[in-house]
Amino acid sequence: MIFGYIRPLYDDETCKKQLKELPEECDTIYQESHGKPKKRTKLEEMLMALKPGDKIIVERMFVLADTTRHLDDLLKLCKKDGVSIHFLKEDIYSDQSLAYSLEAMMGHYMQFQTDVAKQSAINGISNAREQGKTIGRPRKPDVNIQKAVSMYHSGNYTLLDIKNETGISKSTLYRYLETLGSHDN
């Protein structure tokens, strides 16, 4: 049997891109409902259904695995079970010897690591929002901003004095002054 596996990712949340890439000869396509590393029930379901001689096809390495350790574990498991994996984007078959240059392999590895980092960031932001947390750098209290602007306009303080007193950096102060339309160059 030929199995396809897809999951929502930072650059393909609806899995349309992955579905388009999978060949028509896939007998069954397993699709996760989320892109998070935990509780990937469809991956587990697919792994339980595998028999010797079966083949898994994924759009790229990161679709199947979340970390290099996870990828290594899945490759070992599939090899032990007599199952091959075809990574379409990398054009790598797990059951064939590779004739890749070190440069090409490093390129694949670097792209995998980039995918891991991007997906982790998206998951982290999503989790923070679900918990009601504010995303991004915390805003300075309005009192400090008003004090910094007032100190700047008085002409009695250096930018270092203003920063030490209010915690407002030069670039932040200038940004607020521009917003207020009162920055003298």
C-alpha positions as CSV (number, residue, x, y, z in Angstrom):
1,M,0.0,0.0,0.0
2,I,1.1,3.6,-0.6
3,F,0.2,6.0,2.2
4,G,0.3,9.8,2.0
5,Y,0.6,11.9,5.1
6,I,-0.1,15.6,5.5
7,R,-0.6,18.1,8.3
8,P,-1.2,21.8,8.7
9,L,2.0,23.7,8.6
10,Y,3.1,27.4,8.9
11,D,3.2,27.8,5.1
12,D,0.3,25.4,4.3
13,E,-2.4,25.6,7.0
14,T,-5.1,24.0,4.8
15,C,-2.8,21.3,3.4
16,K,-3.7,22.2,-0.2
17,K,-0.1,22.5,-1.2
18,Q,0.8,19.1,0.2
19,L,-2.3,17.4,-1.3
20,K,-1.4,18.8,-4.7
21,E,2.1,17.4,-4.4
22,L,1.1,13.9,-3.4
23,P,0.8,11.5,-6.3
24,E,-2.5,9.9,-7.3
25,E,-1.3,6.4,-6.6
26,C,-1.6,7.0,-2.8
27,D,-4.1,4.4,-1.6
28,T,-4.8,6.3,1.7
29,I,-3.9,9.8,2.8
30,Y,-3.7,10.5,6.5
31,Q,-4.4,14.1,7.4
32,E,-3.7,15.6,10.9
33,S,-6.1,18.3,12.2
34,H,-3.3,20.4,13.6
35,G,0.4,21.1,13.0
36,K,1.5,20.7,16.7
37,P,4.1,18.1,17.6
38,K,2.0,16.4,20.3
39,K,-1.0,14.1,19.8
40,R,-0.5,13.4,16.2
41,T,-3.1,10.7,16.1
42,K,-3.2,10.3,12.3
43,L,0.6,9.7,12.2
44,E,0.2,7.0,14.9
45,E,-2.8,5.5,13.1
46,M,-0.7,5.4,9.9
47,L,2.3,3.8,11.6
48,M,0.0,1.1,13.1
49,A,-1.4,0.3,9.7
50,L,2.0,-0.2,8.0
51,K,3.1,-3.6,6.7
52,P,6.4,-4.7,5.1
53,G,6.6,-3.4,1.5
54,D,4.4,-0.4,2.2
55,K,5.5,3.1,1.2
56,I,4.9,6.5,2.8
57,I,5.0,9.6,0.7
58,V,5.3,13.1,2.2
59,E,5.8,16.5,0.6
60,R,9.0,17.1,2.6
61,M,10.8,15.9,5.7
62,F,9.2,18.3,8.1
63,V,5.7,17.1,7.2
64,L,6.6,13.7,8.8
65,A,8.9,14.7,11.7
66,D,9.1,17.6,14.1
67,T,12.8,17.3,15.1
68,T,15.9,15.6,13.7
69,R,15.5,13.0,16.6
70,H,11.9,12.3,15.6
71,L,13.0,11.9,11.9
72,D,15.7,9.5,12.9
73,D,13.3,7.5,15.0
74,L,10.8,7.3,12.2
75,L,13.4,6.3,9.7
76,K,14.7,3.5,12.0
77,L,11.2,2.3,12.7
78,C,10.3,2.2,9.0
79,K,13.5,0.4,8.1
80,K,12.9,-2.2,10.8
81,D,9.3,-2.7,9.5
82,G,10.4,-2.9,5.8
83,V,8.6,0.3,4.9
84,S,10.1,3.0,2.7
85,I,9.5,6.8,2.8
86,H,9.7,9.1,-0.2
87,F,10.3,12.8,0.6
88,L,9.1,14.5,-2.5
89,K,10.7,18.0,-2.1
90,E,14.1,16.6,-1.2
91,D,13.7,13.7,-3.8
92,I,15.0,11.3,-1.2
93,Y,13.9,7.6,-0.8
94,S,14.7,6.1,2.6
95,D,15.4,2.7,1.1
96,Q,18.0,3.9,-1.5
97,S,21.6,4.9,-1.2
98,L,22.1,8.7,-1.7
99,A,24.4,10.2,-4.3
100,Y,24.2,13.7,-2.8
101,S,27.0,16.1,-2.2
102,L,27.6,17.2,1.4
103,E,26.4,20.7,0.3
104,A,23.0,19.3,-0.9
105,M,22.5,17.3,2.2
106,M,23.4,20.3,4.4
107,G,20.8,22.4,2.4
108,H,18.1,19.8,3.1
109,Y,19.1,19.7,6.8
110,M,19.1,23.5,7.1
111,Q,15.7,23.7,5.4
112,F,14.4,21.1,7.9
113,Q,15.7,23.1,10.8
114,T,14.2,26.3,9.4
115,D,10.8,24.5,9.1
116,V,11.1,23.3,12.7
117,A,11.9,26.8,14.0
118,K,9.1,28.5,12.0
119,Q,6.5,25.9,13.1
120,S,7.6,26.2,16.7
121,A,7.2,29.9,16.6
122,I,3.7,29.7,15.1
123,N,2.7,27.1,17.7
124,G,4.1,29.2,20.6
125,I,2.2,32.3,19.4
126,S,-1.0,30.4,19.0
127,N,-0.7,28.8,22.5
128,A,0.0,32.2,24.0
129,R,-3.0,33.8,22.3
130,E,-5.2,30.9,23.5
131,Q,-4.1,31.7,27.0
132,G,-4.9,35.3,26.6
133,K,-1.4,36.6,26.6
134,T,-0.3,39.6,24.7
135,I,2.1,38.9,21.8
136,G,5.2,41.1,21.3
137,R,7.3,43.4,23.4
138,P,5.5,44.9,26.4
139,R,4.6,48.5,25.9
140,K,6.1,51.2,28.2
141,P,3.7,52.7,30.7
142,D,2.1,55.9,29.4
143,V,3.4,57.8,32.5
144,N,7.0,57.0,31.5
145,I,6.4,58.1,27.9
146,Q,4.8,61.4,29.0
147,K,7.7,61.9,31.4
148,A,10.3,61.2,28.7
149,V,8.6,63.5,26.2
150,S,8.4,66.2,28.9
151,M,12.0,65.8,29.9
152,Y,13.1,66.0,26.2
153,H,11.1,69.2,25.5
154,S,12.5,70.9,28.6
155,G,15.9,70.8,27.1
156,N,17.5,70.2,30.6
157,Y,18.2,66.5,30.1
158,T,20.4,64.4,27.8
159,L,19.0,61.3,26.1
160,L,21.0,59.2,28.5
161,D,19.4,61.0,31.5
162,I,16.0,60.4,30.0
163,K,16.8,56.7,29.4
164,N,18.1,56.2,32.9
165,E,15.1,58.0,34.5
166,T,12.3,56.5,32.4
167,G,13.6,53.4,30.8
168,I,12.7,54.8,27.4
169,S,15.5,54.4,24.8
170,K,16.4,57.1,22.3
171,S,14.8,55.2,19.3
172,T,11.6,54.6,21.3
173,L,11.5,58.3,22.4
174,Y,12.0,59.5,18.8
175,R,9.3,57.1,17.6
176,Y,6.8,58.6,20.2
177,L,7.9,62.2,19.3
178,E,7.3,61.5,15.6
179,T,3.9,60.0,16.4
180,L,3.0,63.1,18.5
181,G,4.4,65.4,15.7
182,S,6.8,67.2,18.1
183,H,10.2,65.9,17.2
184,D,12.7,68.6,16.4
185,N,15.6,67.5,14.2
